[in-house]
Amino acid sequence: MEETKALIQQRRDKLHEIREFGVEPYPHKYEPTHTTSVVHRDFAETQETPDETQRIRLAGRIMTKRDHGKSSFAHLQDSEGRIQIYVRRDKVGAEPYLIYRRFDVGDIIGVEGVVFRTRTGELTVLVDAVQLLSKSLRPLPEKWHGLQDKQTRYRQRYADLIMNPEVKNVFIKRTQIVQAIRDMLNAQNFIEVETPVLQPIYGGASARPFTTYHHTLAQSLYLRIANELYLKRLIVGGFDRVYEFSRDFRNEGMDRDHNPEFTMLELYQAYADYRQIMALTETLIANTVARIHGTTKIPYQEHEIDFTPPWRRLTMIESIREHSENLDPGALSADALYSEAVNAGVALAGDESKGEIIAELFDAFVEPKLIQPTFITDYPIEVSPFAKKKPDNPAFVERFEFFISGMEVGNAFSELNDPVDQRQRFIEQANRLENGDEEAFMLDEDYLRALEYGMPPTGGLGIGIDRLTMLLTNQYSIRDVILFPQMRPES
């Protein structure tokens, strides 16, 4: 700590000296003509003798600096890469070189000159004009010792991005993933929309909300936990295909695949059911993987994941049978199933319905084992308040989730459009909320009114963009794909 304070003071002293030369250390603008990647591309054939007619201007951050009396080598890093620069006193002038000697690693500068290749073969800019654009008062972390701690990297993402170019590549790829999905949906006549983040009634998922207060309206509002009910209002209103990349907020714990603020893609298609949405899902994801990687088979942690359709399909009951030594939830009463679950080590409160016990058994026995892309279908009605009942078995609904590498990545329904049935399920949720279930939700009279106008048969889908990005960039934690993840306060 004391060493850092001393280094910061040294830089402040240099800043003062630079100002005494009459130099503004934080000018308003600079206009580069090239980026480092363009220089490497356009001057790839350059030899030791520079072409004096092809001048360039670059801007970037000094990442290394080696001063040798009357000359200096440095590496300049911009948003696209690095390049070496060579600054000589006889080229830039005595006073500018004296000022340049007060520049530090971390300073942002602009340089002008010509490109040549050194005797060691490194492409280099021979500088004849240099300008300070931003004096760095804090030394950069040391690459291998100063910025390896994950907590520090998440808290100081700006330093992480400077020191670890591979981190920047993850977020560039994240943008490409979103754009690929957007392009494919637009090509299928989906309309991108925006729905409220502040909501008077939260719903669309089972989660505890963040609560705030609007003083003008004198009422509590909630950060949305999902945008489902607003998007389905648009289906009622006559949009046949809609989607939104939404920021959602759930007042819940943080772990490898949970962050209180996260990004979801939700889409709704009129006149479709969950089978059509299943086909759309595997095509959408597989095409996105192929567009980003050029193949549908990619590594993730210790596995190779094959996204090639068709993906495996299992009902929830079938999956439990397969992964729990032939335990058959469908053949047991609620009491017998409860005993089997407790004996198998599943933590239960004792008041769960049969459907809820089935869902808990799935979480315990099946989910961690679903490595390759797999659709799990036909969920118990108790855990699916917005999905249509199966016509041949009303204890279950037309719902699927898809799992990859032991993570749930997406969720879909044949959407419930019967306002009478939906009201009853809202009432059940409201009763649970009143009895202390913080993840139950309120009765939404306006949404019911919308359904009473009539919503066509509809299929809906939600995909966790953060988790999908984890898979497509081979990152273990959700914090590695969110630029500024939520963190506990610094001690």
C-alpha positions in Angstrom: 0.0 0.0 0.0 2.8 2.5 0.9 4.7 1.6 -2.2 1.5 2.3 -4.3 1.1 5.7 -2.6 4.7 6.6 -3.4 4.2 5.7 -7.0 1.1 7.7 -7.2 2.9 10.7 -5.7 5.7 10.3 -8.3 3.2 10.4 -11.1 1.5 13.5 -9.6 4.9 15.2 -9.5 5.4 14.3 -13.2 2.0 15.7 -14.0 3.0 19.0 -12.3 6.3 19.1 -14.3 4.4 18.4 -17.6 2.1 21.3 -16.9 5.1 23.5 -16.1 6.2 22.8 -19.7 2.9 24.4 -20.8 1.4 21.1 -21.9 -2.3 20.3 -21.3 -2.2 16.7 -20.0 -5.9 16.1 -20.6 -6.7 17.6 -24.1 -10.2 17.6 -25.5 -9.7 15.3 -28.6 -7.3 13.5 -30.8 -8.0 12.1 -34.3 -6.2 8.9 -35.1 -6.0 7.7 -38.7 -5.4 4.1 -37.9 -5.9 1.4 -35.3 -3.2 -1.1 -34.4 -5.0 -4.0 -36.2 -5.2 -1.9 -39.4 -1.5 -1.1 -39.2 -0.6 -4.7 -38.8 -2.8 -5.6 -41.8 -1.9 -2.7 -44.1 1.8 -2.7 -43.4 2.3 -6.4 -43.2 4.9 -6.3 -46.0 6.8 -3.4 -44.7 10.6 -3.9 -44.4 13.3 -2.0 -42.4 13.2 1.1 -44.6 9.9 3.1 -43.9 7.8 4.7 -46.6 8.0 8.3 -45.6 4.9 9.1 -47.7 2.6 6.8 -45.7 2.2 8.6 -42.4 -0.1 7.4 -39.6 -1.6 8.6 -36.4 -2.3 6.2 -33.5 -3.7 6.6 -30.0 -3.6 4.2 -27.2 -2.2 3.3 -23.8 1.5 2.7 -23.0 1.8 -0.9 -21.8 5.6 -1.2 -21.8 8.3 1.5 -21.9 12.1 1.1 -22.2 14.1 4.3 -22.2 17.6 4.3 -23.5 19.1 7.8 -23.1 18.2 9.6 -26.4 15.7 7.0 -27.6 12.8 4.9 -26.2 10.8 1.8 -27.2 7.3 1.3 -26.0 4.2 -0.8 -26.8 1.0 1.1 -27.4 -2.4 -0.7 -26.8 -5.7 0.4 -28.3 -9.1 -1.3 -28.5 -7.9 -3.7 -31.3 -4.4 -4.7 -30.2 -0.8 -3.6 -29.6 2.1 -2.2 -31.6 5.6 -1.1 -30.8 6.6 2.5 -31.1 10.1 4.0 -31.3 10.6 7.5 -30.0 13.9 9.3 -30.7 15.0 12.8 -29.4 16.4 13.8 -32.9 13.0 13.0 -34.5 10.5 14.5 -32.0 12.7 17.4 -30.8 14.6 18.0 -27.5 11.8 19.5 -25.4 9.0 17.1 -26.6 11.4 14.2 -25.8 12.1 15.6 -22.4 8.3 15.7 -21.8 8.0 12.2 -23.2 10.5 10.9 -20.7 8.0 11.9 -18.0 5.3 9.6 -19.5 4.6 6.4 -17.6 3.2 2.9 -18.4 -0.6 3.5 -18.3 -0.5 6.9 -19.9 -2.7 7.4 -23.0 -0.9 9.1 -25.8 -1.2 9.9 -29.5 1.7 9.4 -31.9 2.4 10.3 -35.5 5.0 8.8 -37.8 5.9 6.1 -40.3 5.9 2.4 -40.1 9.1 0.2 -40.4 10.3 -3.2 -39.3 13.1 -3.5 -36.8 16.1 -5.8 -37.3 14.4 -8.3 -35.1 11.4 -8.3 -37.4 8.9 -6.4 -35.2 6.5 -4.0 -36.9 7.1 -0.6 -35.3 6.1 3.1 -35.7 9.0 5.5 -35.9 7.5 8.5 -34.1 8.1 12.1 -35.0 5.3 13.7 -33.0 3.9 12.6 -29.7 1.1 14.0 -27.5 -0.1 13.2 -24.0 -3.8 12.5 -24.0 -4.4 11.4 -20.4 -1.9 11.2 -17.6 -2.4 8.0 -15.6 -2.0 8.8 -11.9 -2.3 5.2 -10.7 0.1 2.5 -11.8 -1.4 -0.4 -13.7 -1.5 -3.7 -11.9 1.3 -6.2 -12.6 -0.1 -8.7 -15.1 0.8 -11.9 -13.3 0.8 -10.8 -9.6 -1.4 -7.7 -9.4 -4.6 -8.7 -11.1 -5.2 -12.4 -10.8 -7.5 -12.2 -7.8 -11.0 -12.8 -9.2 -12.8 -10.5 -6.7 -10.4 -7.6 -7.6 -10.9 -8.2 -11.3 -14.7 -8.1 -11.0 -14.6 -5.0 -8.8 -12.1 -3.2 -11.1 -13.3 -4.4 -14.4 -11.6 -1.4 -16.1 -8.2 -2.6 -14.9 -9.1 -6.2 -15.8 -9.9 -5.1 -19.4 -6.7 -3.2 -19.7 -4.5 -6.0 -18.4 -6.3 -9.1 -19.8 -7.2 -8.7 -23.5 -8.9 -12.1 -23.5 -11.5 -10.7 -21.1 -12.4 -8.0 -23.6 -12.8 -10.8 -26.3 -15.4 -12.5 -24.1 -17.6 -9.3 -24.1 -17.1 -8.7 -27.8 -18.3 -12.3 -28.4 -21.3 -11.6 -26.0 -22.3 -8.7 -28.3 -22.0 -11.0 -31.3 -24.2 -13.6 -29.7 -26.9 -11.1 -29.0 -26.6 -9.7 -32.6 -26.8 -13.2 -34.1 -30.0 -14.0 -32.2 -31.5 -10.6 -33.1 -30.7 -11.1 -36.8 -32.3 -14.5 -36.9 -35.5 -13.4 -35.1 -35.8 -10.3 -37.3 -35.5 -12.5 -40.4 -38.5 -14.6 -39.1 -40.6 -11.5 -38.7 -40.3 -11.1 -34.9 -40.6 -7.5 -33.7 -38.3 -6.2 -31.0 -40.1 -4.3 -28.3 -39.5 -2.6 -25.0 -41.6 -3.2 -21.8 -41.5 -1.5 -18.4 -38.7 -2.2 -15.9 -40.6 -0.5 -13.1 -43.8 -2.3 -12.6 -46.7 -1.8 -10.2 -47.3 -5.5 -10.0 -44.5 -8.0 -10.5 -45.0 -11.4 -12.1 -44.1 -13.8 -14.8 -41.7 -15.8 -12.6 -41.3 -17.2 -9.1 -38.8 -14.8 -7.4 -38.5 -12.2 -4.7 -38.5 -8.7 -6.2 -36.6 -5.5 -5.5 -38.9 -2.9 -4.1 -38.8 0.9 -4.5 -41.1 3.8 -4.0 -42.5 6.4 -6.4 -43.1 9.6 -4.4 -45.3 11.4 -7.0 -47.6 8.4 -7.4 -47.3 7.6 -3.6 -47.0 3.9 -4.3 -44.5 1.0 -4.2 -43.0 -0.2 -7.5 -41.0 -3.2 -8.3 -38.0 -3.9 -10.6 -39.3 -6.5 -13.0 -38.5 -10.1 -12.3 -39.7 -11.0 -15.9 -41.3 -9.2 -18.8 -43.6 -12.1 -19.7 -46.9 -10.6 -18.8 -46.3 -7.4 -20.7 -45.1 -9.2 -23.8 -48.3 -11.4 -23.8 -50.4 -8.2 -23.5 -48.8 -7.3 -26.9 -49.9 -10.7 -28.3 -53.4 -9.8 -27.2 -53.1 -6.5 -28.9 -52.3 -8.0 -32.3 -48.6 -8.5 -32.5 -48.0 -12.1 -33.6 -44.3 -12.3 -32.9 -42.5 -10.2 -30.4 -39.2 -10.4 -28.5 -37.2 -8.4 -26.0 -33.7 -8.5 -24.5 -34.6 -7.5 -21.0 -32.7 -6.6 -17.9 -34.4 -8.5 -15.1 -33.9 -8.3 -11.3 -34.4 -10.9 -8.7 -33.7 -10.4 -5.0 -31.9 -13.7 -4.6 -28.5 -15.3 -3.8 -25.4 -15.0 -5.9 -23.5 -18.1 -7.1 -21.8 -19.5 -10.2 -24.9 -19.1 -12.4 -27.0 -16.4 -10.5 -26.6 -12.7 -10.4 -29.4 -10.4 -9.0 -29.3 -8.4 -12.3 -29.2 -10.5 -15.5 -30.3 -10.5 -19.1 -33.1 -12.5 -20.6 -34.3 -13.0 -24.1 -38.1 -13.5 -24.1 -40.1 -14.2 -27.2 -43.7 -15.0 -27.9 -45.2 -16.4 -31.1 -49.0 -16.5 -31.7 -50.7 -19.6 -33.0 -47.8 -21.8 -31.8 -47.4 -24.3 -29.0 -44.4 -25.5 -27.1 -43.4 -28.1 -29.7 -43.0 -25.4 -32.3 -41.1 -23.3 -29.8 -38.8 -26.3 -29.1 -38.0 -26.6 -32.8 -37.3 -22.8 -32.9 -35.1 -23.0 -29.8 -32.7 -25.7 -31.0 -32.4 -24.1 -34.4 -31.9 -20.6 -33.0 -29.2 -21.8 -30.5 -27.4 -24.1 -33.0 -27.3 -21.4 -35.7 -25.9 -18.9 -33.1 -23.2 -21.3 -32.1 -22.3 -22.0 -35.7 -22.2 -18.2 -36.5 -19.9 -17.5 -33.6 -17.6 -20.6 -33.8 -18.0 -21.9 -37.3 -19.2 -25.2 -35.9 -21.9 -26.6 -33.7 -19.4 -28.6 -31.5 -17.5 -26.5 -29.0 -15.6 -27.1 -25.8 -17.0 -26.2 -22.4 -14.9 -26.8 -19.4 -14.0 -30.5 -19.5 -16.7 -31.5 -22.1 -17.3 -31.1 -25.8 -20.9 -29.8 -26.3 -22.7 -30.8 -29.5 -25.5 -28.3 -30.3 -26.4 -30.0 -33.5 -30.2 -30.5 -33.7 -32.3 -32.5 -32.9 -31.6 -32.4 -29.2 -32.6 -35.1 -26.8 -36.2 -34.9 -25.4 -37.3 -36.4 -22.1 -40.3 -35.8 -19.9 -39.6 -34.8 -16.3 -40.9 -38.2 -15.1 -38.8 -40.1 -17.6 -35.7 -38.2 -16.6 -36.2 -39.0 -12.9 -36.6 -42.7 -13.7 -33.4 -42.7 -15.8 -31.2 -40.9 -13.2 -32.6 -42.2 -9.9 -32.4 -45.9 -10.0 -35.9 -46.3 -11.5 -37.7 -44.2 -8.9 -41.1 -43.7 -10.6 -42.9 -40.6 -9.3 -45.9 -41.2 -11.5 -46.7 -44.5 -9.8 -46.4 -43.2 -6.2 -48.8 -41.3 -3.9 -47.7 -37.9 -2.6 -46.9 -39.4 0.8 -44.9 -42.3 -0.6 -43.0 -40.0 -2.9 -42.2 -37.7 0.0 -40.7 -40.6 2.0 -38.7 -41.8 -1.0 -37.4 -38.2 -1.6 -36.4 -37.7 2.1 -34.7 -41.2 2.2 -32.7 -40.1 -0.9 -31.5 -37.0 0.8 -33.7 -34.4 -0.8 -34.3 -31.5 1.5 -38.1 -30.9 1.9 -40.2 -28.8 4.3 -43.0 -31.3 4.5 -45.8 -29.3 3.1 -45.0 -29.8 -0.6 -47.5 -31.1 -3.1 -46.7 -34.1 -5.2 -45.8 -31.9 -8.2 -43.4 -29.9 -6.1 -41.7 -33.0 -4.8 -41.3 -34.2 -8.4 -39.7 -30.9 -9.3 -37.3 -31.2 -6.3 -36.4 -34.7 -7.2 -35.5 -33.5 -10.7 -33.3 -30.7 -9.4 -31.5 -33.2 -7.1 -31.1 -36.2 -9.4 -31.3 -35.0 -13.0 -30.2 -31.4 -13.6 -26.5 -31.7 -12.8 -26.2 -34.7 -15.2 -27.7 -33.1 -18.3 -24.4 -32.2 -20.1 -25.4 -32.3 -23.7 -28.4 -30.1 -24.8 -31.5 -31.7 -23.6 -35.2 -30.7 -23.5 -37.1 -31.7 -20.3 -40.8 -31.5 -21.0 -44.1 -31.9 -19.2 -43.8 -30.2 -15.8 -46.1 -30.5 -12.8 -48.8 -27.9 -12.8 -48.0 -26.7 -9.3 -44.6 -25.2 -10.5 -46.0 -23.8 -13.8 -48.6 -21.2 -13.2 -48.6 -19.7 -16.8 -48.6 -22.9 -18.9 -51.4 -24.8 -20.5 -52.5 -28.2 -19.0 -51.7 -31.3 -21.1 -55.1 -32.4 -22.5 -54.4 -36.0 -21.6 -53.0 -35.4 -18.1 -54.1 -32.1 -16.4 -51.6 -32.7 -13.5 -48.9 -31.7 -15.9 -48.5 -28.8 -18.3 -47.0 -28.2 -21.8 -43.7 -26.8 -20.7 -40.1 -27.4 -21.4 -36.8 -26.2 -20.1 -33.5 -26.9 -21.8 -30.3 -27.8 -20.0 -26.7 -27.7 -21.0 -23.7 -28.7 -18.9 -25.9 -29.1 -15.9 -27.4 -25.6 -16.2 -31.0 -24.6 -17.0 -30.5 -22.1 -19.9 -34.1 -21.6 -21.2 -37.8 -22.1 -20.3 -40.9 -22.3 -22.5 -44.6 -22.9 -22.4 -47.7 -23.4 -24.4 -49.0 -20.2 -22.8 -52.1 -20.3 -20.7 -54.8 -18.2 -22.4 -57.9 -19.2 -20.5 -58.7 -16.2 -18.2 -60.7 -18.3 -15.8 -58.0 -20.9 -15.3 -55.4 -18.1 -15.0 -57.4 -16.3 -12.4 -57.5 -19.5 -10.3 -53.8 -19.9 -10.5 -53.2 -16.3 -9.6 -55.4 -16.8 -6.5 -53.3 -19.8 -5.5 -50.1 -17.7 -5.9 -51.6 -14.9 -3.9 -52.5 -17.3 -1.1 -49.0 -18.6 -1.0 -47.6 -15.0 -0.9 -49.9 -14.2 2.0 -48.7 -17.3 3.8 -45.1 -16.2 3.6 -43.8 -17.6 0.3 -41.6 -14.7 -0.9 -41.3 -16.1 -4.4 -45.0 -16.2 -5.1 -46.6 -13.3 -6.9 -49.5 -11.0 -6.8 -52.9 -11.3 -8.6 -52.6 -9.1 -11.7 -56.1 -7.8 -12.6 -55.0 -5.9 -15.7 -53.3 -9.0 -17.1 -56.5 -11.0 -16.5 -58.5 -8.2 -18.2 -56.2 -8.5 -21.2 -56.8 -12.3 -21.4 -60.5 -11.7 -21.2 -60.2 -9.8 -24.5 -58.8 -13.0 -25.9 -55.2 -14.1 -26.5 -54.6 -16.6 -29.4 -52.8 -19.9 -28.8 -49.3 -18.8 -28.1 -45.9 -20.3 -27.5 -43.4 -18.4 -25.3 -39.6 -18.8 -24.6 -37.1 -17.3 -22.2 -33.4 -17.8 -22.6 -30.7 -16.7 -20.1 -28.3 -14.7 -22.2 -25.6 -14.7 -19.5 -25.7 -18.4 -19.1 -25.7 -18.9 -22.9 -22.7 -16.6 -23.1 -20.9 -18.6 -20.4 -21.3 -21.7 -22.6 -20.3 -20.1 -25.9 -17.2 -18.4 -24.4 -16.2 -21.3 -22.1 -16.5 -19.3 -18.9 -17.1 -21.1 -15.6 -18.9 -18.2 -13.7 -21.7 -15.8 -14.7 -19.5 -13.1 -13.3 -17.1 -13.7 -16.1 -19.7 -12.7 -18.7 -21.3 -9.7 -16.9 -19.1 -6.6 -17.1 -20.0 -5.3 -13.7 -21.4 -8.2 -11.6 -23.0 -7.5 -8.2 -20.4 -7.7 -5.4 -20.4 -7.6 -1.6 -19.2 -4.4 -0.1 -15.4 -4.0 0.1 -14.2 -4.5 3.7 
